[in-house]
Amino acid sequence: MRKTLMAAVLVVALAVPSLAQAPIRTERVQFVKGTSSKAIKASIKGNQTVDYALGVRAGQTMTVSLTTSNASAYFNIIGPGADAALFTGSIDGNRASVKIPSSGDYKVRVYLMRNAARRNETANYTLAIGVR
């Protein structure tokens, strides 16, 4: 009986198609000459994710804020080559001020939480990024 149940579970698991993650779109952030901040207006829908990449030097402070039409939209700050985020918006909120530990390209990743992504919701947002 137990083997039959395990076999049935395995067959069902293999029959369910895997949910493909949409590729992450990357956009390079460049400040207008003489400025150190930028506001980006955009939107994401469903499982779309956008990485805003910018070069930052060790010791600088990166400030980021997200204003959005969808309460399930957040951002993370990810360091160069890092597996874990320096800042996790779903835990820490929609405003960050992070002292940069090492020079390199940092990513500000904007995304919808899984509950909203599965419902194919849209988030219109303004992302403000500054470095000083």
Secondary structure by P-SEA (a helix, b strand, c coil): caaaaaaaaaaaaaaccccccccbbbbbbbccccccbbbbbbcccccbbbbbbbbbcccbbbbbbbbccccccbbbbbcccccccccccccccccccccccccccccbbbbbcaaaaaabbbbbbbbbbbcc
